[in-house]
Amino acid sequence: MARRGRKSAGIDQVLDVLPDLTATGGRWAPLDENKITMIGESAIEILTTIGVSEAPNNLVKVIQKAGGKVVRDRLIYPQDLIERAIRDGPDTILLAGQSPKHDLKVGGTAAYTGTGGAAPNVFDEEKGEYRPSTLADLYAAARLADSLPHIHFFSRSLVARDVEDPLDFDLATAAASLLGTSKHVMVQAAKPTHVHEIASLCYELAGGEDQFRARPFLSLNINHAVPPLRMHVESIQVMEAAVRAGIPVHCNVFGQLGASSPVTLAGSVAQTLAETLAGIAFVHALDPQASGIAGPRPMITDLRTGGMAGGAGEQAMATGMAAQVLGHWNMPCSVIAGATDSKLADFQAGYEKTLTVQSALQAGANLITQAAGAQAGLMGVDYGAMVADNDMLGAILRGNVLPEVSDETLGLKAISEVVAGEGHFLGRPETYARMRSDFLYPDIADRSPIGEWENTDRFDMGQRASIVARGVLKNYFPSHGPEDIRAHYLQRFGLLQGPAN
């Protein structure tokens, strides 16, 4: 991506190196210890007293074997299993990239940002309107994500509405995502048999099953529960198939406050955590070493219309509360943030995304999905917004890198020399040396003087981002993975192998 304002070849070399953006989350604590305990204990109590309905046979058998029981058609979880899943489950989970430089170590205070949403529409820049998304659009989104440094993983953001067969749909989605980016990929599977096909593709790309199990570069988003407290039969079967195949699973639950979960923040978060734990405990009972990531999504409803309000202040708080409880339990987790209701990459999108992404990171969320490109309440994706959001994410990540405080960085000697000499720090060697190590310069945001801006096309950030996105999608085609396998699947699913003539 082109950068503006470069002065010399020497500065070019400095600016070509990104600073350390290892952000540290979990610094914001909306809940005190007593409230964390109350919410956490309530979540466990929901599972051990109220239980879940519509549990499929495979779930019932596993939970009963672990000490659970069925009471009036509701599956009651044993408290011991839940506590073991919380206490003994993996503290850190590897979500590998096809390239090791993109490996994610999910857990603790680590924070990663990426895409998501499974939107059925994509914004058409030429027509200025949304249209149904295709497999080619999904592949384009993956390629674009691969080029943007602050998008750490690619969770399937678009639905391939032009692929009708369910198995072809799931396999094509996985292939387009994996071929589009060497970053970690997250997709879904409609049936357990589809998991086997996706696993076979992954084993093929990895060079064998053992290689993939050691470095799983694909994981499955599984919405295993339908609030309030009902289990989704096929999703539970998919979850078991994924665990057997060595594929990490995200135990995701979407509860709408005031609709499918209680209207209070505390009640909604407690129920959503309980539903999430229902999946995590199942995974732990299947295999204590399996990679299961808690994915509570307590979503805010605009009670005037019944629609989602993903950029609301209440959303930031609900997400933060859930993340804080999971951090207290030391459980790797993912959340949704950045789900703006705006249809364009505009002021509303900017403030809604920044509010929710920043607060999610600071509350301790490890994976922040839907953080780039998601528009219209998760119903659409805008490529230009992905580019603009990359700038936003970089600024948020940089703002959460803990500062170095030492005798060197306090700089008392330098201050003494400057006030006695030239009166400024611009020419000092440490200033030049830290131009990149200490600062992240935006790619799209405008920092030019007024006079210079007045002599340009005066595009806003969204317009500039759209131009960049079009350029990337026209020319950028990753080439990772075995060449013959890559060519086979690109041809099979009718995807571009390089720039069109």
C-alpha positions in Angstrom: 0.0 0.0 0.0 1.4 3.4 -0.9 2.5 5.7 1.9 2.5 9.5 1.7 4.9 12.0 3.0 8.2 10.2 2.5 11.2 12.4 2.3 14.2 10.3 1.4 15.4 6.8 0.7 16.7 6.6 4.2 13.4 7.4 5.7 11.8 5.0 3.3 13.8 2.2 4.8 12.8 3.2 8.3 9.1 3.3 7.4 9.1 0.0 5.7 9.5 -1.8 9.1 6.3 -2.1 11.2 6.7 -1.4 14.9 6.0 -4.0 17.5 2.2 -4.2 17.7 1.9 -6.9 20.4 -1.1 -5.4 22.1 -1.8 -6.3 25.7 -5.5 -6.7 26.6 -7.4 -7.1 29.8 -6.5 -3.6 31.2 -10.2 -2.5 31.5 -12.3 -4.0 34.3 -15.9 -3.0 34.2 -16.7 -5.7 36.8 -15.2 -6.0 40.3 -14.2 -9.5 41.7 -17.6 -9.9 43.4 -19.6 -9.2 40.3 -17.3 -11.5 38.2 -18.0 -14.3 40.7 -21.7 -13.6 40.7 -22.0 -13.8 36.9 -19.7 -16.8 36.6 -21.5 -18.8 39.3 -24.9 -17.9 37.7 -23.8 -19.2 34.4 -22.7 -22.5 35.9 -26.0 -22.7 38.0 -28.0 -22.2 34.8 -26.5 -25.4 33.3 -26.6 -27.4 36.5 -30.2 -26.5 37.5 -32.1 -25.3 34.4 -30.1 -27.2 31.8 -30.6 -27.3 28.0 -33.4 -28.6 25.8 -33.3 -30.4 22.4 -30.0 -32.1 23.2 -29.0 -34.7 20.5 -28.2 -38.2 21.5 -24.4 -37.8 21.1 -24.4 -34.9 23.5 -26.7 -36.7 26.0 -24.5 -39.8 26.1 -21.3 -37.9 26.7 -22.7 -35.6 29.4 -24.5 -38.5 31.2 -21.3 -40.5 31.2 -19.6 -37.5 32.9 -22.3 -37.4 35.6 -25.1 -35.4 34.0 -28.8 -36.4 33.8 -32.0 -35.7 31.9 -34.9 -34.2 33.8 -38.2 -33.6 32.0 -36.5 -33.5 28.6 -33.8 -31.1 29.8 -30.1 -32.1 29.9 -28.6 -31.1 33.3 -24.9 -30.7 33.2 -22.8 -31.9 36.2 -21.0 -29.1 38.0 -17.8 -31.2 38.2 -17.5 -31.4 34.4 -18.0 -27.7 34.0 -15.4 -26.8 36.6 -12.9 -29.3 35.1 -13.5 -27.8 31.6 -12.8 -24.3 33.1 -9.9 -25.4 35.3 -8.1 -28.0 33.1 -8.8 -26.9 29.6 -5.9 -25.5 27.5 -4.8 -22.0 28.7 -3.3 -21.3 25.2 -4.5 -22.6 21.9 -2.5 -22.5 18.7 -4.4 -21.3 15.6 -1.7 -21.6 13.0 -1.3 -19.9 9.8 -0.2 -21.7 6.6 2.8 -19.4 7.1 4.3 -19.6 10.6 4.6 -15.8 10.7 0.8 -15.7 11.0 0.5 -18.1 13.9 -1.9 -17.0 16.7 -1.3 -18.1 20.3 -4.8 -17.6 21.7 -5.0 -17.0 25.4 -3.8 -14.9 28.3 -3.6 -11.2 27.3 -2.9 -11.8 23.6 -5.3 -9.9 21.3 -5.9 -10.5 17.6 -8.3 -8.8 15.2 -9.9 -10.2 12.1 -12.9 -10.5 9.8 -16.2 -12.4 10.2 -19.9 -12.2 9.8 -21.0 -14.5 6.9 -22.8 -11.6 5.2 -25.0 -12.4 2.3 -24.2 -9.1 0.5 -21.2 -7.2 -0.8 -21.0 -3.5 -1.6 -20.6 -2.8 -5.3 -18.4 0.2 -5.6 -19.4 1.0 -9.2 -23.1 1.0 -8.6 -23.0 2.3 -5.0 -25.3 -0.5 -3.7 -25.2 -3.9 -2.2 -25.6 -7.1 -4.2 -25.8 -10.8 -3.4 -22.3 -12.1 -2.7 -20.6 -15.0 -4.6 -17.7 -17.4 -4.1 -15.5 -15.0 -6.1 -16.3 -12.2 -3.7 -15.3 -14.4 -0.7 -12.0 -15.3 -2.5 -11.5 -11.6 -3.1 -12.1 -10.8 0.6 -9.6 -13.4 1.6 -7.0 -12.0 -0.8 -7.6 -8.5 0.5 -7.3 -9.7 4.1 -4.0 -11.4 3.3 -2.6 -8.0 2.2 -3.6 -6.1 5.3 -1.2 -6.4 8.2 -3.6 -5.6 11.1 -6.1 -8.2 10.0 -4.6 -11.2 11.8 -7.0 -14.0 10.7 -9.7 -14.5 8.1 -13.1 -15.7 9.4 -15.4 -16.3 6.5 -17.0 -12.9 6.0 -19.2 -13.5 2.9 -21.6 -16.2 1.9 -21.1 -17.8 -1.5 -24.7 -17.5 -2.6 -23.9 -18.8 -6.1 -23.0 -22.3 -4.8 -26.2 -24.3 -4.2 -25.1 -27.8 -3.1 -24.5 -27.7 0.7 -21.4 -29.9 0.5 -19.9 -27.9 -2.4 -20.8 -24.7 -0.5 -18.8 -25.7 2.6 -15.9 -27.2 0.7 -15.7 -24.3 -1.7 -15.9 -21.8 1.1 -12.9 -23.5 2.9 -10.9 -23.7 -0.3 -11.5 -20.1 -1.4 -10.5 -18.9 2.1 -7.4 -21.1 2.4 -6.2 -20.3 -1.1 -6.9 -16.6 -0.6 -4.8 -16.1 2.5 -2.0 -17.8 4.4 -3.4 -16.4 7.7 -5.5 -18.6 9.9 -8.9 -19.4 8.4 -12.3 -19.9 10.2 -15.2 -21.4 8.4 -18.4 -23.3 9.2 -19.8 -26.8 8.3 -23.5 -27.6 8.0 -23.1 -31.4 8.6 -20.6 -33.7 10.2 -19.9 -35.4 6.8 -18.8 -32.0 5.5 -16.3 -31.8 8.3 -14.5 -34.9 6.9 -14.3 -33.2 3.5 -12.9 -30.0 4.9 -10.4 -32.0 7.0 -9.3 -33.9 3.9 -8.6 -30.6 2.1 -6.6 -29.4 5.1 -4.6 -32.6 5.4 -3.8 -32.3 1.7 -2.6 -28.8 2.0 -0.6 -29.5 5.2 1.1 -32.6 3.7 -0.6 -35.0 6.0 -3.0 -35.4 8.9 -0.3 -35.3 11.5 1.1 -32.1 10.1 -2.3 -30.4 10.2 -3.0 -31.6 13.8 0.4 -30.2 14.9 -0.3 -26.9 13.1 -4.1 -26.4 12.5 -4.5 -23.5 10.1 -8.3 -23.8 9.9 -10.9 -23.9 12.7 -14.6 -24.1 12.7 -17.1 -21.5 13.9 -19.9 -23.6 15.5 -23.2 -22.0 16.7 -24.1 -25.0 18.9 -26.9 -23.4 20.9 -30.1 -21.5 20.0 -31.0 -19.2 22.8 -32.6 -19.5 25.1 -30.9 -22.7 26.2 -31.7 -25.0 23.2 -29.1 -27.1 21.5 -28.7 -27.3 17.7 -28.6 -30.9 16.8 -26.4 -30.8 13.6 -24.1 -28.2 15.1 -23.4 -30.5 18.1 -22.7 -33.4 15.6 -20.4 -31.1 13.7 -18.6 -30.1 16.9 -17.9 -33.8 17.7 -16.7 -34.5 14.2 -14.3 -31.5 14.3 -12.8 -32.7 17.6 -12.3 -36.2 16.2 -10.6 -34.6 13.1 -8.2 -32.4 15.1 -9.9 -29.2 14.0 -10.1 -26.4 16.7 -13.7 -25.3 17.4 -15.2 -22.0 18.4 -18.2 -22.6 20.7 -20.2 -19.5 19.6 -23.5 -18.4 21.0 -25.6 -15.4 19.7 -28.1 -14.2 22.3 -30.1 -11.0 21.7 -30.6 -9.0 24.9 -34.3 -8.5 25.5 -35.3 -11.0 22.8 -33.6 -14.4 23.2 -31.8 -13.5 26.5 -32.8 -11.4 29.5 -33.1 -7.6 29.0 -30.5 -6.8 31.6 -26.8 -6.9 30.8 -26.0 -9.2 33.7 -28.7 -11.7 32.9 -27.9 -11.7 29.2 -24.2 -12.2 29.8 -24.8 -15.0 32.4 -27.2 -16.9 30.0 -24.8 -16.5 27.0 -21.9 -17.7 29.1 -23.9 -20.7 30.2 -24.8 -21.6 26.6 -21.1 -21.2 25.7 -20.0 -23.5 28.5 -22.5 -26.1 27.3 -20.3 -26.4 24.2 -16.9 -26.1 26.0 -17.8 -28.8 28.5 -18.9 -31.1 25.7 -15.6 -30.6 23.9 -13.7 -31.2 27.1 -15.6 -34.4 27.8 -14.8 -35.6 24.3 -11.1 -34.9 24.6 -9.6 -32.9 27.5 -6.7 -31.8 25.2 -9.0 -30.6 22.4 -8.9 -27.0 21.3 -12.2 -25.3 22.2 -12.5 -21.5 22.2 -15.3 -19.9 24.1 -17.3 -17.5 21.9 -20.0 -15.7 23.8 -21.9 -13.1 21.7 -24.4 -11.3 23.9 -25.8 -8.9 21.2 -27.8 -5.7 21.9 -31.2 -5.4 20.4 -32.7 -2.0 19.5 -35.9 -2.5 21.4 -37.7 0.0 19.2 -37.4 -2.1 16.1 -36.2 -5.5 17.2 -33.0 -5.1 15.0 -29.4 -5.5 16.1 -27.5 -2.6 17.5 -23.9 -3.8 17.2 -22.3 -0.4 17.6 -24.1 0.6 20.7 -22.5 1.6 24.0 -24.4 -1.2 25.7 -22.8 -3.6 23.2 -19.3 -2.5 24.3 -20.3 -3.2 27.9 -21.9 -6.6 27.3 -18.9 -7.8 25.3 -16.5 -6.5 27.9 -18.4 -8.2 30.8 -18.3 -11.6 29.0 -14.6 -11.2 28.1 -13.7 -10.3 31.7 -15.4 -13.4 33.2 -13.6 -15.6 30.7 -10.4 -13.9 31.4 -10.9 -14.5 35.1 -11.4 -18.2 34.2 -8.2 -18.0 32.0 -10.2 -19.4 29.1 -9.2 -18.5 25.5 -12.1 -16.6 24.0 -13.4 -14.8 21.0 -16.0 -12.0 20.7 -17.7 -10.0 18.1 -16.8 -6.3 17.9 -17.0 -3.9 15.0 -20.5 -4.9 13.9 -21.6 -1.4 12.8 -25.1 -0.7 11.6 -23.8 1.8 9.1 -24.1 0.8 5.4 -21.0 2.9 4.4 -17.5 3.4 5.6 -18.5 6.7 7.2 -18.3 8.6 10.5 -20.9 6.3 12.1 -19.0 3.2 11.1 -15.8 4.7 12.4 -17.1 5.5 15.9 -19.1 2.3 16.3 -16.3 0.1 15.3 -13.6 1.8 17.3 -15.8 1.9 20.4 -16.5 -1.8 20.4 -13.2 -3.1 19.1 -11.2 -1.0 21.6 -13.3 -2.0 24.6 -13.3 -5.7 23.6 -9.5 -5.7 23.4 -9.1 -3.8 26.7 -11.5 -6.1 28.5 -9.3 -9.1 27.5 -10.8 -10.7 24.4 -8.3 -12.8 22.6 -9.9 -13.0 19.2 -12.0 -10.1 17.9 -14.0 -11.1 14.9 -16.1 -8.9 12.5 -13.6 -6.2 13.2 -12.9 -5.4 9.5 -15.2 -4.8 6.6 -18.5 -5.8 8.2 -21.3 -3.3 7.5 -25.1 -3.0 7.8 -25.5 -5.0 11.0 -23.4 -7.9 9.6 -25.5 -8.1 6.5 -22.9 -6.8 4.1 -19.2 -6.5 3.5 -17.4 -3.5 2.0 -13.9 -4.0 0.6 -13.1 -0.4 1.0 -14.2 -0.6 4.6 -11.7 -3.5 5.1 -8.9 -1.2 4.1 -10.1 1.7 6.2 -10.6 -0.6 9.2 -7.1 -1.9 8.8 -5.9 1.6 9.6 -8.3 1.7 12.6 -7.1 -1.7 13.9 -3.5 -0.7 13.6 -4.1 2.5 15.7 -6.0 0.5 18.3 -3.3 -2.2 18.5 -0.6 0.4 18.8 -2.5 2.2 21.5 -2.5 -1.0 23.6 1.2 -1.8 23.4 2.5 -1.2 26.9 5.0 1.7 27.0 8.6 1.2 27.9 9.6 3.2 31.0 13.4 3.2 31.7 16.3 5.5 32.3 16.8 5.5 28.5 13.2 6.3 27.6 12.8 9.0 30.3 15.6 10.8 28.4 16.8 13.1 31.1 20.3 13.4 29.6 18.8 14.2 26.2 16.5 16.9 27.7 19.4 18.5 29.4 21.4 18.6 26.2 18.6 19.9 24.1 17.6 22.8 26.4 21.2 23.9 26.5 21.7 23.5 22.7 19.4 23.5 19.6 16.1 23.6 21.5 14.4 20.7 19.7 14.7 17.0 19.4 14.2 16.6 15.7 17.8 16.1 14.7 18.8 13.7 17.5 19.9 10.2 16.5 17.3 8.5 18.9 14.5 10.5 17.3 15.4 9.1 13.8 16.0 5.6 15.2 12.6 5.5 16.8 10.6 6.9 13.9 9.3 3.4 13.1 9.9 1.4 16.2 7.8 3.7 18.3 5.3 5.0 15.7 2.7 3.5 13.4 1.9 5.6 10.4 -1.5 5.3 8.8 -1.9 4.1 5.2 -5.3 5.8 4.5 -6.0 8.4 7.2 -5.1 12.0 6.0 -2.5 13.9 8.0 -1.7 16.4 5.3 -1.7 20.2 5.9 -4.9 22.1 4.9 -3.1 23.8 1.9 -1.9 20.5 0.6 -5.3 18.9 1.1 -7.0 21.7 -0.8 -4.8 20.9 -3.9 -5.9 17.2 -4.0 -9.1 15.5 -5.0 -10.3 15.9 -1.4 -11.6 12.4 -1.1 -12.7 11.2 2.3 -11.1 8.2 4.0 -13.7 5.8 2.7 -13.2 6.9 -0.9 -9.4 6.6 -0.6 -9.8 3.2 1.0 -12.0 2.0 -1.9 -9.4 3.0 -4.5 -6.7 1.1 -2.6 -9.0 -2.0 -2.3 -9.7 -2.0 -6.0 -6.0 -1.9 -6.8 -5.2 -4.7 -4.4 -7.9 -7.0 -5.7 -6.9 -6.4 -9.3 -3.2 -7.2 -8.8 -2.7 -9.2 -5.6 -2.9 -13.0 -5.8 -1.2 -15.0 -3.0 0.8 -18.1 -4.1 1.2 -20.0 -0.8 0.8 -23.8 -0.5 1.6 -26.6 -2.9 1.4 -25.3 -6.4 -0.4 -28.4 -7.9 -3.0 -28.5 -5.2 -3.6 -24.8 -5.4 -4.1 -24.9 -9.2 -6.5 -27.9 -8.9 -8.8 -26.2 -6.4 -8.7 -22.8 -8.1 -9.7 -24.5 -11.3 -12.3 -26.7 -9.7 -14.2 -23.8 -8.1 -13.6 -21.3 -11.0 -11.4 -18.9 -9.1 -8.9 -16.5 -10.7 -5.4 -17.7 -10.6 -3.9 -14.3 -11.4 -4.7 -10.8 -12.7 -7.2 -10.8 -15.5 -5.8 -9.7 -18.9 
